[in-house]
Amino acid sequence: MSKPRFSVTAGSTPNYQTMSGMNAFSFGDPEPCLDNRLTEYIGVYSDGNGIYEPPISLRGLIKLLRVNAQHGPILFFKRNMILKWLEPNELISRRTCSKFALDYLYSANAYLQKITNPFGKIIKLRHLPAISMRYTNESGVYAQVKSNGDILRFKKGEVIHIKEYDPGQGIYGVPQYYGGIQSALLSEDATLFRRKYYKNGAHMGYVFAISDTNMSPEDETELKQAILESKGAGNFRSLFINNRGAQGNIEKSLKILPIGDIATKDEFERIRKITLNDMLSMHRAQEALSGQSSGDSPGFGDLEKITKSYYNNEVVPLQQEIMGINDELPRQQHISFRQAPYSDLLDPEETTQENSI
């Protein structure tokens, strides 16, 4: 039995009356997250040049920094908090450490090149962008993939690599926020939908229906013009109907039917609130400090206590990860961070003496 078919001319409306029978369709089954092949990998593999490719797209992670109003700014805020307590060091400048820290936060991988003098002493640490760095099949040897496709291989032990541990493979790090990427993309999709909803100008705001046989053509024209000018160009469009042949109750002759209420149709505000909470959760960010507000509480609470808690539980551990650089440096050249007066690492007696002074 063949399915019914009908032809449609470009630019015309299909004639659905020519179709007979009843058609039914169904949506596909929900896809479980654990079976999503986009994020499934077992280890990493080297290509023909002996270079291991990262398990996830680093360029995609960079694009995610601009996906919504929360993800990128929160990572930059963490970067600023790390640098706030950086001690001056002859090997690494503040700018270099800033780039290094941001690479670690967005990609869970950060690289530095050791610059040495003719006697083999390290005199400077140079930042290497994480997006272009790769590990090779030679032990301890890293390579940089240039924009033109050329490959620059470094000497063994010349590159310092700090990474987040990933149980799936031991070559590259995977960011801790990776599980929240879908929420970030949902926020972007909701924002783009809302922009198109306002911008396309093809939807309707409401139907203004009347059944007044006594309305003059002049009054009807003025009413139409008022409806057209009630919204700016490109926003909600409304429809005016005057059914002069209808007879009924005069009190019910005027009806306004909203059919383009964005607040109840796309649930934009609810989606944005859910995704914002996901952003704060996946980054373990304090809304009072990172400039984000979920709207769940009227205020931000005690900022002094929040700052102290965030510093001790989030900033200090990140600084300790950054100080993994010291494993590759002589003791006298180690980088360090100042400790805040409210640090849990300070001796309580020393803190009491400083406060008394």
Kinemage of the C-alpha trace (Angstrom):
@kinemage 1
@onewidth
@group {chain A} dominant
@subgroup {mainchain}
@vectorlist {calphas} color= white
{ca met a 1} P 0.000 0.000 0.000
{ca ser a 2} L 1.549 3.290 -1.096
{ca lys a 3} L 1.502 6.381 1.083
{ca pro a 4} L -0.583 9.379 -0.092
{ca arg a 5} L 1.479 12.041 -1.819
{ca phe a 6} L 0.739 15.578 -2.984
{ca ser a 7} L 2.796 18.134 -4.867
{ca val a 8} L 3.709 21.564 -3.574
{ca thr a 9} L 4.779 24.460 -5.791
{ca ala a 10} L 7.582 26.654 -4.453
{ca gly a 11} L 6.161 29.703 -2.693
{ca ser a 12} L 2.633 28.302 -2.406
{ca thr a 13} L 0.712 26.762 0.493
{ca pro a 14} L 0.128 22.976 0.415
{ca asn a 15} L -3.478 21.916 -0.192
{ca tyr a 16} L -3.991 19.632 2.763
{ca gln a 17} L -7.606 18.933 1.787
{ca thr a 18} L -6.391 16.585 -0.952
{ca met a 19} L -4.995 14.228 1.657
{ca ser a 20} L -7.212 11.505 3.000
{ca gly a 21} L -6.936 9.148 5.911
{ca met a 22} L -5.190 9.719 9.205
{ca asn a 23} L -1.455 10.117 9.741
{ca ala a 24} L 0.353 9.391 13.012
{ca phe a 25} L 3.885 9.982 14.128
{ca ser a 26} L 5.904 9.544 17.296
{ca phe a 27} L 9.072 10.939 18.785
{ca gly a 28} L 12.152 8.799 19.280
{ca asp a 29} L 12.969 7.238 22.604
{ca pro a 30} L 14.929 9.325 25.125
{ca glu a 31} L 18.680 8.938 24.805
{ca pro a 32} L 20.453 8.046 28.072
{ca cys a 33} L 23.452 10.138 28.977
{ca leu a 34} L 25.685 7.122 29.695
{ca asp a 35} L 25.214 5.788 26.147
{ca asn a 36} L 26.013 9.093 24.441
{ca arg a 37} L 28.828 8.321 22.029
{ca leu a 38} L 29.773 12.001 21.752
{ca thr a 39} L 31.379 11.881 25.187
{ca glu a 40} L 32.430 8.230 25.218
{ca tyr a 41} L 36.105 7.352 24.844
{ca ile a 42} L 38.520 4.715 26.072
{ca gly a 43} L 41.975 6.227 26.304
{ca val a 44} L 43.561 8.344 23.584
{ca tyr a 45} L 45.343 7.314 20.424
{ca ser a 46} L 48.307 8.659 18.480
{ca asp a 47} L 48.127 9.656 14.833
{ca gly a 48} L 50.577 8.999 12.014
{ca asn a 49} L 52.955 11.656 13.393
{ca gly a 50} L 53.155 9.968 16.781
{ca ile a 51} L 51.018 12.642 18.458
{ca tyr a 52} L 48.250 11.838 20.923
{ca glu a 53} L 45.015 13.703 20.309
{ca pro a 54} L 43.066 15.012 23.340
{ca pro a 55} L 39.941 13.036 24.286
{ca ile a 56} L 37.772 16.149 23.876
{ca ser a 57} L 37.887 19.132 21.536
{ca leu a 58} L 39.952 21.935 23.045
{ca arg a 59} L 38.654 24.353 20.444
{ca gly a 60} L 35.142 23.417 21.489
{ca leu a 61} L 35.992 24.180 25.128
{ca ile a 62} L 37.210 27.627 24.077
{ca lys a 63} L 33.935 28.306 22.260
{ca leu a 64} L 32.076 27.314 25.423
{ca leu a 65} L 33.662 30.268 27.228
{ca arg a 66} L 31.263 32.516 25.291
{ca val a 67} L 28.236 30.230 25.320
{ca asn a 68} L 26.353 32.132 28.034
{ca ala a 69} L 26.687 34.857 30.647
{ca gln a 70} L 27.922 32.585 33.450
{ca his a 71} L 30.376 29.894 32.316
{ca gly a 72} L 33.200 32.077 30.996
{ca pro a 73} L 32.966 34.870 33.598
{ca ile a 74} L 33.087 32.356 36.460
{ca leu a 75} L 36.325 30.850 35.094
{ca phe a 76} L 37.851 34.306 34.692
{ca phe a 77} L 36.798 35.129 38.250
{ca lys a 78} L 38.587 32.013 39.509
{ca arg a 79} L 41.670 33.039 37.528
{ca asn a 80} L 41.625 36.452 39.201
{ca met a 81} L 41.291 34.909 42.646
{ca ile a 82} L 44.309 32.690 42.015
{ca leu a 83} L 46.457 35.618 40.860
{ca lys a 84} L 45.406 37.874 43.718
{ca trp a 85} L 47.806 36.162 46.116
{ca leu a 86} L 50.682 35.405 43.709
{ca glu a 87} L 54.138 36.225 45.069
{ca pro a 88} L 56.514 37.980 42.633
{ca asn a 89} L 58.862 35.498 40.972
{ca glu a 90} L 61.817 35.987 38.635
{ca leu a 91} L 60.861 32.985 36.494
{ca ile a 92} L 57.213 33.622 35.788
{ca ser a 93} L 55.495 36.967 35.313
{ca arg a 94} L 51.977 37.735 36.423
{ca arg a 95} L 50.802 37.811 32.810
{ca thr a 96} L 52.338 34.413 32.092
{ca cys a 97} L 50.791 32.945 35.231
{ca ser a 98} L 47.430 34.436 34.215
{ca lys a 99} L 47.493 32.612 30.869
{ca phe a 100} L 48.722 29.416 32.519
{ca ala a 101} L 45.952 29.491 35.147
{ca leu a 102} L 43.193 30.161 32.599
{ca asp a 103} L 44.377 27.263 30.437
{ca tyr a 104} L 44.202 24.993 33.452
{ca leu a 105} L 40.700 26.177 34.374
{ca tyr a 106} L 39.070 25.840 30.954
{ca ser a 107} L 40.899 22.756 29.638
{ca ala a 108} L 42.395 21.080 32.750
{ca asn a 109} L 45.764 21.265 30.950
{ca ala a 110} L 48.444 23.950 31.254
{ca tyr a 111} L 51.935 24.087 29.775
{ca leu a 112} L 55.146 26.025 30.369
{ca gln a 113} L 58.445 25.883 28.499
{ca lys a 114} L 61.698 26.012 30.420
{ca ile a 115} L 64.041 28.666 29.011
{ca thr a 116} L 67.624 27.963 30.088
{ca asn a 117} L 70.971 29.725 29.759
{ca pro a 118} L 74.071 28.089 28.199
{ca phe a 119} L 74.840 26.520 31.593
{ca gly a 120} L 71.466 24.769 31.801
{ca lys a 121} L 69.996 27.006 34.512
{ca ile a 122} L 66.322 27.905 34.141
{ca ile a 123} L 66.026 31.659 33.677
{ca lys a 124} L 62.422 31.964 32.519
{ca leu a 125} L 59.155 30.067 32.121
{ca arg a 126} L 57.337 30.676 28.836
{ca his a 127} L 53.631 30.032 28.409
{ca leu a 128} L 52.571 27.492 25.776
{ca pro a 129} L 48.872 27.649 24.739
{ca ala a 130} L 47.048 24.481 25.752
{ca ile a 131} L 45.007 24.430 22.543
{ca ser a 132} L 48.078 23.679 20.426
{ca met a 133} L 50.045 21.416 22.770
{ca arg a 134} L 50.168 17.633 22.317
{ca tyr a 135} L 51.954 14.724 23.942
{ca thr a 136} L 53.972 12.433 21.673
{ca asn a 137} L 54.679 8.718 21.752
{ca glu a 138} L 58.197 9.514 22.966
{ca ser a 139} L 58.429 9.504 26.739
{ca gly a 140} L 58.609 13.037 28.168
{ca val a 141} L 58.461 14.719 24.734
{ca tyr a 142} L 55.780 17.266 23.846
{ca ala a 143} L 54.952 18.916 20.524
{ca gln a 144} L 53.183 22.076 19.427
{ca val a 145} L 50.872 21.968 16.404
{ca lys a 146} L 51.134 25.260 14.503
{ca ser a 147} L 48.182 26.904 12.749
{ca asn a 148} L 49.630 25.928 9.366
{ca gly a 149} L 49.898 22.273 10.385
{ca asp a 150} L 53.627 22.262 11.121
{ca ile a 151} L 54.749 20.390 14.222
{ca leu a 152} L 57.356 21.768 16.627
{ca arg a 153} L 58.815 19.112 18.905
{ca phe a 154} L 60.407 20.072 22.198
{ca lys a 155} L 63.290 18.376 23.920
{ca lys a 156} L 62.623 15.765 26.547
{ca gly a 157} L 61.890 17.464 29.878
{ca glu a 158} L 61.658 20.930 28.300
{ca val a 159} L 57.907 21.282 28.874
{ca ile a 160} L 56.089 21.410 32.217
{ca his a 161} L 52.581 19.957 32.027
{ca ile a 162} L 50.030 20.417 34.827
{ca lys a 163} L 46.760 18.530 34.329
{ca glu a 164} L 43.592 17.402 36.068
{ca tyr a 165} L 43.597 13.655 36.618
{ca asp a 166} L 41.250 11.716 34.345
{ca pro a 167} L 40.529 8.045 35.188
{ca gly a 168} L 39.879 7.236 31.518
{ca gln a 169} L 43.445 7.984 30.420
{ca gly a 170} L 46.588 9.436 31.927
{ca ile a 171} L 47.876 11.697 29.166
{ca tyr a 172} L 45.525 14.687 29.174
{ca gly a 173} L 43.304 16.280 31.782
{ca val a 174} L 39.541 16.677 31.465
{ca pro a 175} L 37.847 19.666 33.164
{ca gln a 176} L 35.652 18.973 36.160
{ca tyr a 177} L 32.805 21.014 34.680
{ca tyr a 178} L 32.546 18.722 31.645
{ca gly a 179} L 29.355 17.116 32.951
{ca gly a 180} L 27.578 20.487 32.961
{ca ile a 181} L 28.208 21.380 29.331
{ca gln a 182} L 24.679 20.356 28.328
{ca ser a 183} L 23.240 22.896 30.774
{ca ala a 184} L 25.432 25.622 29.306
{ca leu a 185} L 24.252 24.744 25.798
{ca leu a 186} L 20.618 24.667 26.946
{ca ser a 187} L 21.018 28.213 28.258
{ca glu a 188} L 22.395 29.302 24.896
{ca asp a 189} L 19.577 27.585 22.998
{ca ala a 190} L 16.949 29.257 25.190
{ca thr a 191} L 18.526 32.694 24.666
{ca leu a 192} L 18.787 32.248 20.892
{ca phe a 193} L 15.178 31.055 20.735
{ca arg a 194} L 14.000 34.103 22.620
{ca arg a 195} L 16.012 36.444 20.383
{ca lys a 196} L 14.533 34.869 17.266
{ca tyr a 197} L 11.083 34.977 18.821
{ca tyr a 198} L 11.343 38.739 19.210
{ca lys a 199} L 13.308 39.447 16.063
{ca asn a 200} L 11.587 37.477 13.328
{ca gly a 201} L 8.330 39.484 13.554
{ca ala a 202} L 6.305 36.603 12.094
{ca his a 203} L 4.509 35.544 15.271
{ca met a 204} L 1.337 37.036 16.702
{ca gly a 205} L 0.795 38.764 20.007
{ca tyr a 206} L -2.980 38.608 20.309
{ca val a 207} L -6.217 38.467 18.305
{ca phe a 208} L -8.364 41.610 18.671
{ca ala a 209} L -11.825 40.343 17.665
{ca ile a 210} L -15.001 42.447 17.611
{ca ser a 211} L -18.458 41.975 16.181
{ca asp a 212} L -19.788 45.523 15.829
{ca thr a 213} L -22.028 46.158 12.844
{ca asn a 214} L -22.331 49.840 13.703
{ca met a 215} L -18.586 50.641 13.584
{ca ser a 216} L -17.783 53.102 10.838
{ca pro a 217} L -14.988 52.382 8.357
{ca glu a 218} L -13.068 55.410 9.692
{ca asp a 219} L -13.175 54.100 13.284
{ca glu a 220} L -12.136 50.643 12.110
{ca thr a 221} L -9.176 52.085 10.207
{ca glu a 222} L -8.029 54.090 13.243
{ca leu a 223} L -8.296 50.995 15.444
{ca lys a 224} L -6.227 48.948 13.001
{ca gln a 225} L -3.558 51.650 12.913
{ca ala a 226} L -3.444 51.827 16.709
{ca ile a 227} L -2.913 48.056 16.903
{ca leu a 228} L -0.147 48.185 14.297
{ca glu a 229} L 1.678 50.945 16.197
{ca ser a 230} L 1.278 49.330 19.631
{ca lys a 231} L 4.576 47.408 19.189
{ca gly a 232} L 7.794 48.298 17.477
{ca ala a 233} L 8.900 46.766 14.226
{ca gly a 234} L 9.996 43.168 14.535
{ca asn a 235} L 8.185 42.467 17.823
{ca phe a 236} L 4.814 40.845 18.436
{ca arg a 237} L 2.354 41.108 15.557
{ca ser a 238} L -1.364 41.244 16.334
{ca leu a 239} L -4.424 40.316 14.288
{ca phe a 240} L -7.567 42.443 13.981
{ca ile a 241} L -10.904 40.847 13.074
{ca asn a 242} L -14.265 42.612 12.730
{ca asn a 243} L -17.084 40.148 12.104
{ca arg a 244} L -19.857 42.505 10.993
{ca gly a 245} L -22.289 39.699 10.317
{ca ala a 246} L -22.227 38.291 13.840
{ca gln a 247} L -25.187 38.932 16.101
{ca gly a 248} L -24.859 38.485 19.840
{ca asn a 249} L -24.536 40.053 23.220
{ca ile a 250} L -23.121 43.554 22.903
{ca glu a 251} L -21.102 43.037 26.094
{ca lys a 252} L -19.294 40.101 24.473
{ca ser a 253} L -18.747 41.760 21.131
{ca leu a 254} L -15.152 42.631 22.022
{ca lys a 255} L -12.619 39.883 22.707
{ca ile a 256} L -8.840 40.000 23.119
{ca leu a 257} L -7.231 36.587 22.772
{ca pro a 258} L -3.515 36.352 23.645
{ca ile a 259} L -1.785 33.664 21.578
{ca gly a 260} L 1.841 34.788 21.607
{ca asp a 261} L 2.522 35.032 25.332
{ca ile a 262} L 6.221 34.218 25.558
{ca ala a 263} L 6.119 34.053 29.338
{ca thr a 264} L 3.870 30.978 29.244
{ca lys a 265} L 4.990 29.356 26.015
{ca asp a 266} L 8.754 28.933 26.032
{ca glu a 267} L 9.251 29.081 29.845
{ca phe a 268} L 12.386 31.106 29.212
{ca glu a 269} L 12.787 32.432 32.741
{ca arg a 270} L 12.483 28.975 34.293
{ca ile a 271} L 15.027 27.494 31.903
{ca arg a 272} L 17.505 30.289 32.549
{ca lys a 273} L 17.137 29.893 36.302
{ca ile a 274} L 17.710 26.138 36.144
{ca thr a 275} L 20.775 26.490 33.935
{ca leu a 276} L 22.180 29.262 36.139
{ca asn a 277} L 21.931 26.997 39.174
{ca asp a 278} L 23.693 24.288 37.166
{ca met a 279} L 26.463 26.736 36.253
{ca leu a 280} L 27.004 27.683 39.887
{ca ser a 281} L 26.984 24.026 40.930
{ca met a 282} L 29.356 22.692 38.294
{ca his a 283} L 31.895 25.433 39.040
{ca arg a 284} L 31.297 25.379 42.812
{ca ala a 285} L 30.929 29.140 42.479
{ca gln a 286} L 29.537 31.481 45.084
{ca glu a 287} L 26.936 33.742 43.480
{ca ala a 288} L 27.730 36.531 45.929
{ca leu a 289} L 31.359 36.652 44.743
{ca ser a 290} L 31.113 35.800 41.047
{ca gly a 291} L 28.465 38.400 40.184
{ca gln a 292} L 25.726 35.848 39.463
{ca ser a 293} L 22.316 35.719 41.137
{ca ser a 294} L 19.894 32.790 40.982
{ca gly a 295} L 17.128 34.798 42.652
{ca asp a 296} L 16.449 32.087 45.239
{ca ser a 297} L 17.265 34.380 48.154
{ca pro a 298} L 16.673 38.114 48.694
{ca gly a 299} L 20.319 38.798 49.579
{ca phe a 300} L 23.783 37.349 49.299
{ca gly a 301} L 24.356 36.632 52.989
{ca asp a 302} L 27.467 37.404 55.009
{ca leu a 303} L 30.079 38.273 52.374
{ca glu a 304} L 32.957 38.036 54.852
{ca lys a 305} L 32.126 34.447 55.786
{ca ile a 306} L 31.440 33.521 52.173
{ca thr a 307} L 34.785 34.981 51.062
{ca lys a 308} L 36.649 33.093 53.780
{ca ser a 309} L 34.939 29.800 52.962
{ca tyr a 310} L 35.442 30.168 49.211
{ca tyr a 311} L 39.090 31.071 49.604
{ca asn a 312} L 39.885 28.088 51.825
{ca asn a 313} L 37.822 25.494 49.984
{ca glu a 314} L 38.288 26.523 46.347
{ca val a 315} L 41.044 29.081 45.781
{ca val a 316} L 43.728 27.468 47.942
{ca pro a 317} L 43.314 23.999 46.339
{ca leu a 318} L 43.603 25.601 42.888
{ca gln a 319} L 46.760 27.427 43.967
{ca gln a 320} L 48.195 24.150 45.210
{ca glu a 321} L 47.515 22.585 41.803
{ca ile a 322} L 49.295 25.496 40.117
{ca met a 323} L 52.251 25.032 42.456
{ca gly a 324} L 52.738 21.613 40.891
{ca ile a 325} L 55.149 23.578 38.696
{ca asn a 326} L 57.593 23.426 41.606
{ca asp a 327} L 58.118 19.708 41.029
{ca glu a 328} L 60.091 20.689 37.908
{ca leu a 329} L 61.994 23.620 39.447
{ca pro a 330} L 64.955 23.962 41.837
{ca arg a 331} L 63.883 24.713 45.396
{ca gln a 332} L 65.226 28.268 45.341
{ca gln a 333} L 63.099 29.072 42.271
{ca his a 334} L 59.758 27.762 43.537
{ca ile a 335} L 56.668 29.873 42.957
{ca ser a 336} L 54.451 30.640 45.937
{ca phe a 337} L 51.270 32.414 46.980
{ca arg a 338} L 50.668 34.666 49.943
{ca gln a 339} L 48.238 33.365 52.493
{ca ala a 340} L 45.191 35.432 53.331
{ca pro a 341} L 44.729 36.445 56.991
{ca tyr a 342} L 41.737 34.099 57.177
{ca ser a 343} L 43.555 31.105 55.663
{ca asp a 344} L 43.060 27.751 57.372
{ca leu a 345} L 46.733 27.006 56.708
{ca leu a 346} L 47.939 29.706 59.085
{ca asp a 347} L 48.844 28.906 62.658
{ca pro a 348} L 45.944 30.127 64.855
{ca glu a 349} L 48.425 31.700 67.274
{ca glu a 350} L 50.100 33.682 64.478
{ca thr a 351} L 46.713 34.873 63.248
{ca thr a 352} L 45.803 36.043 66.750
{ca gln a 353} L 49.060 37.957 67.108
{ca glu a 354} L 48.568 39.673 63.710
{ca asn a 355} L 45.028 40.713 64.630
{ca ser a 356} L 46.207 42.126 67.969
{ca ile a 357} L 48.894 44.182 66.245
